[in-house]
């Protein structure tokens, strides 16, 4: 026996004939590998055994007289699984829409509070011989995480049914008398004023911290309640529900998350914002202000897993449906979720639970009924537009008596004033979206579900474009074509060939592919001995020196460096007269007594018969190999024409004696 917490009991008080506070899981199975085939009896026996194993499936409520305090959980001494397992079949053709209509109808039925607050519906007649097991729990008993753990307890991780574990005998709880419950409630009421003062002082500090954070322009802010715009599903709700579902690959969402540096929850919220924007645009009902969603958050510690209760809080998130660009919308959602989490941490995870403990059952329930029956949700601005919840699921396959689990569609409650609940759950390599709506406010919910694929593709294309802009070579480079190997070069490594489509790389010819042939840049027939240039009056020579002398006596840079100061003496250029000695007009400069043999002027027949001194050596071949006939011809074309040189007046130092 245990008492409900204030948060658990609040879900009992918020329930009205129009609002059912249920948590559901629609599990679709393929019975191909079931031993002996599908059997309803086999499924019901497995559910009955799971109920005997888990206390949360056998407990029921005991109300305190006059609703002086929250109810109690006690083990039901009259528990019988026959009151909880149902059997129905879908109409033809048994598709997704028929399943959604059936699940919505079952969800709309209130649970019997005189029995344990759960039901199991086996739905047959699905396409391809499949069946569905719809588990429905009251939110006062479990939250999303605790409900998924109960479903996992019912399933197995192997297609082969394991050995049955022995069930320990149990003793039914003693139900306390009315006097005991009233006396305990009165003692608790005496402590209420001190608890109220403590919770109020803590809340004031937390609110002050959030207000200061909101005033800081550099801090990201979360969503704000009571400022949400009105949409077609914001208003007083009815009791009818309708379900539509969709499935998206988990790896695709992770690719989008990695491309923009966000989280999986951010991408999910961006997909939801895109779906709602498309839906409202088609109906001409898109408000100028962004939509606001309330997102439940699990505050369950690791040591609290396995407990069937509520450990949740909530944060408000802006979906930025007024932004057309999906990338910009995702970035803004990332900022608002960061701000919402920071504000939630500032308020404290236990603030909501502490205030729920102080709520009086009778006052709370009466206020909720008054708000619902007067349709006050139509007379003020919505607190929020919808609820978006993300429940983590298993990444390994599950089975029910050999039937393989294919999909899990989670369901959350539709709140008064917000006729749309979007709940997600991951399983294996996919995420299942469940759109549970008020059937009168949103009659075409399947159109909303079909827009999920388009919203995902929109973000995926944007992620690919963003990645291509950052890594163009990795995204756009075509396969490298087969390029023939270039011949090896003797002195340098071959340059890397750039990968370019439909462009043949140039073939690099080595400079020593052919033996160099030294040819004069002028015509070969020069057998006649050219006249020796003699100084003429006026200092100009009428005959040109043989051009071949320039190429044969041309000095390499290495030889010029060896000669040192002697190389500084200026030689007569082409068409210039030899230098005079002492300024006398007929005197020719005396030839040095000893000079390097390689620098001596070549004879007239050097063009046709080169001497030993003028033959190019192997060392000179590599230097002169690059000087082809084209280069020599260019040098010949650029040779200056004979010009007259002015006679230099002899200086005083160089006057001849006498």
ROVOPA-544243 format. One record per residue (C-alpha): residue in one letter; x, y, z. Coordinates in steps of 0.5 Angstrom, whole numbers, padded with zeros to 4 digits, always signed. Each point is the difference from the previous one (the first is absolute). Last residue first. Example, Ala and Ser with C-alpha at 12.3 -4.5 7.8 and 13.67 -1.06 7.14 Angstrom:
s+0027-0002+0014
a-0002-0007+0002
***
This chain:
x+0211+0124-0151
x-0003-0005+0004
x-0007-0003-0002
x-0006+0004+0004
x-0004-0005+0004
x+0000+0004+0007
x-0002+0006-0004
x-0006-0004-0003
x-0001-0002-0007
x-0006+0002-0003
x-0005-0005-0002
x-0001-0001-0007
x-0008-0001-0001
x-0002-0006-0002
x-0004-0001-0007
x-0005-0005+0000
x+0000-0007-0003
x-0007-0004+0001
x-0002-0003+0007
x-0001-0007+0000
x-0007-0002+0002
x-0002-0004-0006
x+0007-0004+0002
x-0002-0001+0007
x-0007-0002-0002
x+0003-0005-0005
x+0004-0003+0006
x-0006-0001+0004
x-0004-0003-0006
x+0006-0005-0001
x+0000-0002+0007
x+0003+0003+0006
x-0003-0006+0005
x+0006-0004-0001
x+0005+0005+0001
x+0000-0001+0008
x+0000-0008-0001
x+0005+0000-0005
x+0005+0005+0003
x+0001-0006+0005
x+0001-0005-0005
x+0005+0005-0004
x-0002+0004-0006
x+0006+0000-0005
x+0003+0007-0001
x+0007-0002+0003
x+0000-0007-0004
x-0001+0004-0007
x-0006+0001-0003
x+0000-0001-0008
x-0006+0003-0004
x-0001+0006+0004
x+0007+0000+0003
x+0002+0002-0007
x+0002+0007+0002
x+0004-0002+0006
x-0003+0001+0007
x+0002+0006+0004
x+0004-0003+0007
x-0005-0001+0006
x+0001-0007+0000
x+0007+0000+0000
x+0000+0004+0006
x+0005+0006-0001
x+0008+0001+0000
x+0003+0006-0004
x-0006+0004+0000
x-0002+0003-0007
x+0003+0008+0000
x-0006+0004-0002
x+0000+0003-0007
x+0004+0007-0001
x-0002+0004-0006
x-0004+0005+0003
x+0005+0001+0006
x-0004+0001+0007
x+0005-0004+0004
x-0002-0006-0003
x-0006+0000-0004
x-0006-0005+0001
x-0002-0004-0006
x-0006+0003-0004
x-0007-0002+0001
x-0005-0004-0004
x-0001-0005+0005
x+0003+0002+0006
x+0007+0001+0002
x+0002-0003+0006
x+0000+0003+0007
x+0005-0002+0005
x-0004-0002+0006
x+0001-0008-0001
x+0007+0001+0002
x-0002+0002+0007
x-0003-0007+0001
x+0001-0005-0005
x-0003-0006+0004
x-0007+0004+0001
x+0000+0001-0008
x+0002-0007-0001
x-0006-0003+0004
x-0005+0005-0003
x+0002-0003-0006
x+0004+0004-0006
x-0002+0000-0007
x+0006-0001-0004
x-0004-0005-0005
x-0007+0004+0000
x+0003+0007-0001
x+0005-0003-0005
x-0005-0003-0004
x-0003+0007-0002
x+0006+0002-0004
x+0003+0007+0001
x-0004+0005-0004
x+0004+0004-0005
x+0000+0007-0001
x+0004+0002+0007
x-0001+0007+0003
x+0005+0004+0003
x+0000+0006-0005
x+0005-0002-0004
x+0000-0008+0000
x+0003-0005+0005
x+0000-0007-0004
x-0004-0006+0001
x+0003-0006-0003
x-0003-0002-0006
x-0005-0006+0000
x+0003-0007-0003
x-0004-0003-0005
x-0004-0006+0003
x-0006+0004+0003
x-0006-0004-0003
x-0003-0002+0006
x-0005+0006+0000
x-0001+0003+0007
x-0002-0002+0007
x+0006-0004+0000
x-0001-0008+0002
x+0001-0003+0006
x-0004-0007+0000
x-0002-0002+0007
x-0001-0008+0001
x-0007-0002+0000
x-0005-0001+0006
x+0005+0004+0005
x-0005+0006+0001
x-0005-0005+0002
x-0007+0000-0003
x-0006+0002+0005
x-0006-0003-0003
x-0006+0005+0001
x-0006-0002+0004
x-0006-0002-0004
x-0006+0004+0003
x-0007-0004+0000
x-0001+0001+0007
x+0006+0003+0004
x+0004-0003+0006
x+0007+0004+0000
x+0006-0004-0002
x+0006+0000+0005
x+0006+0003-0003
x+0005-0005-0002
x+0006+0000+0004
x+0006+0004-0002
x+0007-0002-0003
x+0000-0006-0005
x-0008+0000-0001
x-0004-0006+0000
x-0005-0001-0006
x-0007+0002+0002
x-0005-0006+0002
x-0006+0000-0003
x-0006+0003+0003
x-0006-0004+0002
x-0006+0005+0002
x+0000+0003+0007
x-0008-0001+0003
x-0003+0006+0000
x+0001+0006+0005
x-0007+0003+0003
x+0000-0002+0007
x+0006-0002+0002
x+0004+0006-0004
x-0006+0005+0002
x+0001-0001+0008
x-0003+0006+0003
x-0005+0002-0005
x-0001-0007-0001
x-0002-0001+0007
x-0005+0005+0000
x-0003-0002-0007
x-0001-0007+0003
x-0003+0003+0007
x-0005+0004-0004
x-0002-0006-0004
x-0001-0004+0006
x-0004+0005+0003
x-0005+0001-0006
x+0000-0008+0000
x-0002+0000+0007
x-0006+0005-0001
x-0002-0004-0006
x-0001-0006+0004
x-0003+0003+0006
x-0006+0003-0005
x-0003-0007+0000
x-0002+0001+0007
x-0003+0006+0000
x-0004-0002-0006
x-0002-0006+0004
x-0003+0005+0006
x-0006+0002-0005
x-0005+0001+0005
x+0004+0004+0005
x-0005+0004+0005
x-0005-0005-0001
x+0004-0006+0001
x+0004+0003+0006
x+0007-0002-0002
x+0006-0006+0001
x+0005+0001-0005
x+0005-0006+0001
x+0007+0000-0003
x+0004-0006+0000
x+0008+0001+0000
x+0004-0005-0004
x+0006-0005+0001
x-0002-0004+0005
x-0005+0003+0004
x-0001+0007+0002
x-0006+0004+0003
x-0004+0006-0002
x-0006+0003+0003
x-0004+0006-0004
x-0006+0002+0004
x-0005+0005-0003
x-0007+0003+0003
x+0004+0005+0004
x-0006+0004+0004
x-0001-0006+0005
x+0006-0005-0001
x+0001-0006-0005
x+0003-0005+0004
x+0006-0004-0003
x+0001-0006-0005
x+0006-0004-0002
x+0000-0004-0006
x+0005-0006+0000
x+0002-0003-0006
x+0002-0007-0003
x+0000-0005+0006
x+0001-0007-0002
x-0005-0005+0002
x+0004-0006+0004
x-0004+0000+0006
x+0000+0008+0000
x+0007+0002-0003
x+0005+0006+0000
x+0005+0002-0004
x+0006+0005+0003
x+0000+0007+0000
x-0005+0001+0005
x-0004+0006+0001
x+0001+0007+0003
x-0007+0004+0000
x+0000+0007-0003
x-0006+0005+0002
x-0003+0005-0004
x-0006+0004+0003
x-0004+0005-0004
x-0002+0007-0001
x+0002+0003+0007
x-0004+0004+0005
x-0005+0002-0005
x-0002+0007+0000
x-0007+0001+0004
x-0007-0002-0001
x+0000-0006-0004
x+0003-0004+0005
x-0005+0002+0005
x-0005-0005-0003
x-0004+0001+0007
x+0000-0008+0001
x+0007+0000-0001
x+0003+0005+0005
x-0006-0001+0005
x+0003-0008+0000
x+0007+0002+0001
x-0002+0005+0006
x-0004-0006+0003
x+0006-0005-0001
x+0005+0005+0003
x-0004+0002+0006
x-0002-0007+0002
x+0007-0003+0000
x+0003+0006+0003
x+0006+0002-0003
x+0006+0000+0004
x+0004-0006-0003
x-0001+0003-0007
x+0004+0006+0002
x+0006-0004+0003
x-0001-0005-0007
x+0001+0006-0004
x+0006+0003+0003
x+0004-0006+0001
x+0004+0000-0007
x+0002+0007+0002
x-0002+0007-0002
x+0008+0002-0003
x+0000-0007-0003
x-0006+0001-0004
x+0002+0007-0002
x+0007-0003-0002
x-0004-0006-0004
x-0005+0006-0003
x+0006+0004-0002
x+0003-0006-0004
x-0006-0002-0003
x-0001+0007-0002
x+0007+0000-0004
x-0001-0006-0003
x-0007+0002-0003
x+0003+0006-0003
x+0005-0004-0003
x-0005-0005-0003
x-0004+0006-0002
x+0006+0003-0004
x+0001-0007-0003
x-0008-0001-0002
x+0000+0007-0003
x-0007+0003+0000
x+0000+0003+0007
x-0007+0001+0003
x+0000-0007+0003
x+0005+0002+0005
x-0001-0007+0004
x+0001+0004+0007
x+0001-0005+0006
x-0003+0000+0007
x+0002-0005+0005
x-0003-0005+0004
x+0002-0005+0006
x-0001-0007+0001
x+0001-0006+0005
x-0007-0003+0000
x-0001-0007+0003
x+0002-0007-0001
x+0007-0001+0002
x+0004-0004-0004
x+0005+0005-0001
x+0001+0004+0006
x+0007-0001+0002
x+0002+0003-0007
x-0003+0006+0002
x-0007+0002-0003
x-0001+0008-0002
x-0003-0002-0007
x-0002+0006-0004
x-0007+0002-0003
x+0001+0005-0006
x-0005+0005+0000
x-0001+0003-0007
x+0000+0008-0002
x-0002+0002-0007
x+0003+0006-0004
x-0004+0006-0001
x-0002+0002-0007
x-0006-0005+0001
x+0000-0005-0006
x-0008-0002-0001
x+0000+0001-0007
x-0002-0008-0001
x+0006-0002-0004
x+0004+0005+0004
x-0002-0004+0007
x+0002-0007-0002
x+0007+0003-0003
x+0001+0003+0006
x-0002-0005+0005
x+0005-0005-0004
x+0006+0005+0000
x-0001+0001+0007
x+0000-0008+0002
x+0006-0001-0005
x+0003+0005+0004
x-0002-0003+0007
x+0003-0006-0003
x+0007+0003-0002
x+0000+0003+0007
x-0001-0006+0004
x+0005-0004-0004
x+0005+0006+0002
x+0004+0005-0004
x+0006+0001-0004
x-0002+0002-0006
x+0002-0006-0005
x+0000-0005+0006
x-0007+0001+0002
x-0002-0001-0007
x+0004-0006-0001
x-0003-0002+0007
x-0007+0001-0003
x+0001-0004-0006
x+0003-0006+0005
x-0006+0000+0003
x-0004-0002-0006
x-0007+0004+0000
x-0007-0004+0002
x-0007+0003+0000
x-0006+0000+0004
x-0008+0002+0000
x-0004-0001+0006
x-0007+0003+0002
x-0004+0002+0006
x-0007+0002+0002
x-0001+0003+0007
x-0001+0007-0003
x+0005+0005+0001
x-0001+0008+0002
x+0005+0004-0004
x+0007+0000-0004
x-0001-0005-0006
x-0001+0005-0005
x+0006+0004+0002
x+0000+0006+0005
x+0007+0004+0002
x+0004-0002+0006
x+0001+0005+0005
x-0003-0003+0006
x+0007-0004+0001
x+0007+0002-0002
x+0005-0004-0004
x+0007+0000+0002
x+0005+0005+0000
x+0007+0000-0002
x+0005+0005+0004
x+0004+0006-0003
x-0006+0005+0000
x+0000-0001+0008
x-0007+0002+0002
x-0003-0007+0000
x+0006-0003+0004
x-0002+0005+0006
x-0007-0002-0001
x+0002-0007+0001
x+0004+0001+0006
x-0006+0004+0003
x-0005-0006-0002
x+0005-0005+0004
x+0001+0005+0006
x-0008+0000+0000
x-0001-0007+0000
x+0005-0002+0005
x-0004+0005+0005
x-0007-0003-0002
x+0002-0007+0001
x+0003+0002+0007
x-0007+0004+0002
x-0004-0006-0003
x+0003-0005+0004
x+0000+0004+0006
x-0008+0001-0001
x-0001-0008-0002
x+0003-0003+0006
x-0007+0000+0004
x-0003-0003-0007
x+0004-0006+0001
x-0003-0001+0007
x-0007+0000-0003
x+0002-0005-0006
x+0002-0005+0005
x-0006+0001+0005
x-0004-0001-0006
x+0003-0006-0003
x+0000-0004+0007
x-0007+0002+0001
x-0002-0003-0007
x+0003-0006+0001
x+0007-0002-0003
x+0000-0006-0006
x+0004-0005+0002
x+0004-0002-0006
x+0000-0007-0003
x+0005-0005+0002
x+0005-0002-0006
x+0002-0007-0002
x+0007+0001-0004
x-0001-0002-0007
x+0004-0005-0003
x+0004+0002-0007
x-0003-0003-0006
x+0005-0002-0005
x+0002+0004-0006
x-0005+0001-0006
x+0005-0001-0006
x-0001+0006-0004
x+0005+0004+0005
x+0000+0006+0003
x-0007-0001+0003
x-0006+0005+0001
x-0004+0001+0006
x+0005+0003+0004
x+0002+0005-0006
x-0007+0002+0001
x+0000+0002+0007
x+0007+0004-0001
x-0004+0004-0006
x-0005+0002+0005
x+0005+0002+0005
x+0004+0004-0005
x-0007+0004-0002
x-0003+0001+0007
x-0003-0006+0004
x-0006-0001+0005
x-0003+0007+0000
x+0001+0000-0008
x-0005-0005+0000
x+0002-0006-0005
x-0002-0003-0006
x+0004-0005-0004
x-0002-0001-0007
x+0002-0007-0003
x+0000+0000-0008
x-0001-0006-0005
x+0004-0002-0006
x-0003-0004-0006
x+0003+0004-0005
x-0005+0006+0001
x-0003+0000+0007
x-0006-0004+0002
x+0001-0001+0007
x+0000+0005+0006
x+0002-0003+0007
x-0002+0006+0005
x+0004+0000+0007
x-0003+0004+0005
x+0003+0004+0006
x-0003+0004+0007
x+0000-0006+0005
x-0008-0001+0001
x-0005+0005+0004
x+0003+0006-0005
x-0003-0003-0006
x+0004+0003-0006
x-0004+0005-0004
x-0001-0002-0008
x+0003+0005-0004
x+0007-0004-0001
x-0004-0006-0003
x-0003+0005-0005
x+0006+0003-0002
x+0003-0007-0001
x-0005-0002-0005
x+0000+0006-0004
x+0008-0001+0000
x-0001-0007-0002
x-0004+0002-0006
x+0004+0005-0002
x+0006-0005+0000
x-0003-0005-0004
x-0005-0006+0002
x-0003+0000-0007
x-0005-0002+0003
x-0003+0002+0007
x+0005-0001+0005
x-0001-0006+0006
x-0002+0000+0007
x+0003-0003+0006
x+0000+0003+0007
x+0005-0002+0006
x-0001+0004+0007
x-0007-0003+0003
x+0003-0007-0002
x+0006+0001+0004
x-0003-0001+0007
x+0002+0004+0006
x-0005-0001+0006
x+0006+0001+0005
x+0002+0007-0003
x+0007+0002+0003
x-0001+0007+0002
x+0002+0007-0002
x-0003+0005+0004
x-0004+0007-0002
x+0002+0007+0002
x-0002+0003+0006
x-0007+0003+0003
x-0004-0002-0006
x-0006-0001+0005
x+0002-0007+0001
x+0007-0002-0002
x+0000-0004-0007
x+0002-0007-0001
x+0003-0001-0007
x+0002-0006-0003
x+0007-0005+0000
x+0000-0006-0005
x+0004+0003-0006
x+0005+0004+0004
x+0002-0006+0004
x+0003-0004-0006
x+0001-0007+0000
x-0007-0002+0000
x-0002+0005-0005
x+0006-0003-0004
x-0004-0007+0000
x-0006+0003-0002
x+0002+0003-0006
x+0004-0006-0002
x-0006-0004+0001
x-0004+0005-0004
x+0005+0000-0006
x-0001-0008+0000
x-0007+0000+0000
x+0000+0005-0006
x+0003-0005-0004
x+0005+0002-0006
x+0004-0006-0003
x+0002-0007+0003
x+0007+0003+0003
x-0001+0007-0002
x+0005+0002-0006
x-0005+0003-0005
x-0003+0004+0005
x+0002+0007-0002
x-0002+0005+0006
x-0002+0007+0001
x+0000+0003+0006
x-0004+0006+0002
x+0002+0003+0007
x-0004+0005+0004
x+0000+0005+0005
x-0007+0002+0003
x-0003+0007+0003
x-0006+0000-0004
x-0003+0007-0001
x-0007+0001-0002
x-0004-0004+0006
x+0005+0003+0005
x+0007-0002+0002
x+0004+0006+0003
x-0001-0003+0007
x+0003-0007-0001
x+0006+0003-0004
x+0001+0004+0006
x+0001-0006+0005
x+0006-0002-0003
x+0003+0007+0000
x-0002+0000+0008
x+0003-0007+0001
x-0005-0006+0001
x+0001-0003+0006
x+0003-0007+0001
x-0003-0007+0002
***
